[in-house]
């Protein structure tokens, strides 16, 4: 039996338009988190909506100290790293990569297609996990569980939980990542742990968020209030909407970032540069390595 008492919803406190910019080699991204207006949103460091044609991509580059989550929307992306891990992900597929103490990899579109379109999220790792061994969690579209809270609302549960459906992805930093597709004239409530920070990134259409129905449009990042409430209300009106709901437990730790390296102190960043340049402490396999897919 439904409760007669409506739950209070979190509200939207900031909306940031993700403007297109160049990144990698011939790639275009719409960066939301990571822009000057929203430098980071603890525990999240960056969110890019990428569009890459067959001549672009992200050739060989290192990471340390965080996780990258690549979620494909259209097309196919190839991946290869210095440990011999290699594969291809396509529409709806997920790669959750824990860089930990060090990864050098390449991410390139499949050359036979017109474009690769998707999202890449960077999630910070707590201090005790920054130097863990690298790990991959990869799920094909059909392996990602769905929740259907009502007709016309489908939620892909990439991480965390939605309407009784739990993801099998292990998150070192507690995280929920939900892909929502809603038909027009629908209203849904999504539970979010009260301690989590979070946001919605609009991919398509228009949604109205919270009790005050903040209007969310495509390519905008909408950050949630942090007021101790544990749900967000989302409504569609005269058009369908496609968006992701992302939230996580803030780490409340210092963030020192230099490009693809994210640590807690400047000294740790200096050490990381030394490790990368000298091929040590996790970067032993980086020396003279070149991916085959970026050639």
N, C-alpha and C positions, 0 to 999 in steps of 0.2 A: 504493500500500500504506500503510495507516494505521501511524503510529508506535506502537511499544509503550510509549513513555515518555509518560505523561500530562503535559500542560502544567500548570504552576502557575497557578491562577486568582487574580485580584484578589479581595479580600474587601470586604464592606460595613463602613464605619466609622461611618456615621451614618444614621439613618432619621428623616425629618421628615414629620409629617402635614400635609397641605395643608388648612388650615381655610378655610371659605368666608367671604368678605368682600365688601363692596360696592365697586364700582369703576365709573368712567365715569358714565353716566347710566342708572340703573336696571338695571345689569348686576351679575351675581354671578360672582366668580372664586374658584377655589381656588389660592392662591399658595403655591408651594413655595420656589424660590430667590427671594430678595427679602424673606422673613420675617425677624424678628429672630434666629431660630435658625439661619438660613442666609442671611446678608445678601447675599453673592454667592459665586460658585464659579468663579473666574477660569479661562476668559474669559467666563463666563456671569453675567449681571446679574439676570435674572428669568425665571421660568417660571410662567405662569398657565394653568390649565385653566378656560376660560370657558364659562358658560351664559348666554345672552342671549335673552330673549323679544322679540317684535316691538316692544315698547314701550321697550326699552332700547338700549344701544349705547355707542359711543365717539365722540362728536361732535368737531368740529374741534379739533385739538391739534398742537403742534409736536414735532419730535425733532431732535437733533443728536448725532453722535459715536459711533453704534453701529448695529447692524442689528436689525430685528424680523423674526421668522420666524413666519408664521401658517400653521397646519396644521389644516384642517377635518376634523372627525370626523362631524358630522351637521349638516344644514341648510345654509344659504347666507349668505354675508357679502358686503356691498358695500363697495367702497373707492373713494375719490375724493381727489385731492390738488390742490394749488394750481398744479401744472404742467399740469393737464388730463388726467392719467392716471386712468382710471376703469375699473372692472370688477367682476365677481362671481366668487367662488370657492365651490365646493360640496364635498360629502363626498369626502374623500381628496385634495383639491386643496391646492396649496402656493403661498404668496407669500413670497418672500425679498426683503425690502426693505432696501437700504443707505441709511440716512438721510444719512450723510456730513455735509456742511456745513449741511444744513438741508432739512427737509420739513415742511409743514403738511398734515395729511390728516384724513380722517374714516373711521371703520370702523363700519358699521351693518348689522344683520340685514335680510334681505329681509322686508318687512312681511306677505307673504301666508303665512308659515310660523309654526309654533308656537315653535320655538327654534333658535338656532345654538349649536353645541357644538364646541369645538376647543381647540387649544393655541397659546399665543403665547410664544415664546422671545426674549429679548433677548441678543444677543451683542456683547460689547465690540469696538471696533475699535482696532488699534494706533495709536499716535500719528501715524505717517506717513499713515494713511488716514482719520483723523477728519474732515478737511476735504475729502474727495474729493467728486466730483459724485454726487448721488443716483442710484441704479440699482434696477431691479426685475428679479427672476427669478421667473417664474410658470410653474408646471407643473400641468397637469390630472392627475387621478388616473391615467389611462391612460398618461400620459407618464413616470411615475415607475417606474423599473426595479425588478423583484423578484428576490430570491434565494430559492431553495428548497433549503436545505442537506439536508433530509430530508423525507419525507412528514409532513404535519402541522405543518410549520414554514415560515411565509412571512415574508420580511423585505422591507419596502419601503425601498429605499435612497434616502432623501431627500437626504442629503449624505454624502460619504465613500465607503467601500467595505465590502462584506460578502460573504464567500464567493465572491470573484471577480467580483462585480458592482459597477460603479462608477457613481456619480451624475454627471450632467453639470453640477450646480450648482457655481459658482465661489465659493469661500469665502476672503475676504481674511484672516480669522482661521481657520487650519486647523481644520475641524470635521467630525465625523461625527454623523449624525442618522438613526437607524434605527427603523422601526416594526415591532415583532415581534408576530406572532400565532402562539401555540403551542397545539396540542392537548394534552390531558392525557397524562401519562406519557412525556414527551419530555425529552431533554437535548441542549443545543447549546453549543458554544464560539464566542465572538465575539472575533476579534482586535481589539486596541486598541493604537495606538502607545504605547510605554512611557512617553513623555514627557507624554501627555495626562492631564488631569484629566477626570473623568466621573461620570455618575450614571445610574440607571434611574428613570423615573417610571412607576409602576404605574397603568394605567387600569382594568383589570378582572381579576378572578380573583386567583390566588396563584402566585408563583414563588419558587423557592429558589435563592439566589445564592451562588456561590463554593463552595470545597471544604467549608466548614462549613455550607453550605445555610442561609444567613440567609433567614428567611421574609419575603417582600415582599408587602404587601397593597395593595389599591386605594387611590389618592390619597396614597400615600407616595412621597417622594423618597429614594432610597437612594444615598448617595455612595460612590464607589470608593476603595479604598486607593491610595496613591501610593507603590508599592514597587518600581517598575521592571519589574513583570511586564507581559506584553503580550497578555493574554486575560482574558475573564470567562466563567465557566461558569454556565449558567442551566438549571434543571430545573423541570419541572412534574410534579405528582403526580396528585391526584384531580380536578382541574378544569383547564379551559382558562385561558389567560392572554393578556392584551393589554397591552403596555407599549412605551415608547420607550427606546432606549439613546442617550444623548447624551454626546459627549466632544469635547474640543478642546485645542489647544495653549495653555497659560497665557501671558499677556502679561507678567506680572511688572512692570506699570507702575502708577503711582498712579491710583486711581479717585476722582474727585470727581464726585458725582452730585447734581443738584438736579432732582427730578421727571423730565421727559423729556429732560434734557440730561446727557450724560456726557462729561466731559473729564478732563484730567490734573492741572489746577491750579485753585484757587479763582479766580484771575485770569481764566482761560479761561471759567469759568462766568459771571463778571461781564460779560465781553466778549460772551458768547452772549446774555445778557439784553438787552444794549444792541443787538446786531444784530437780535434778534427785534422789540424795541420800535420800532426805527428803520427796519426793513425794509431791511437791508443785509447784505452778505457771505453771501449764500445765502438770505436771507429777503426779497428784493426783491418777490417775488410774494405775500407774506403780507398786505400792506396791503389792507384792505377786502375780502379774499377770504372767501367763505362757500361751503361745499359745498352742493350741491343735495340730497344724500341725507340730511342731518341736519336738514333743515327740517321 
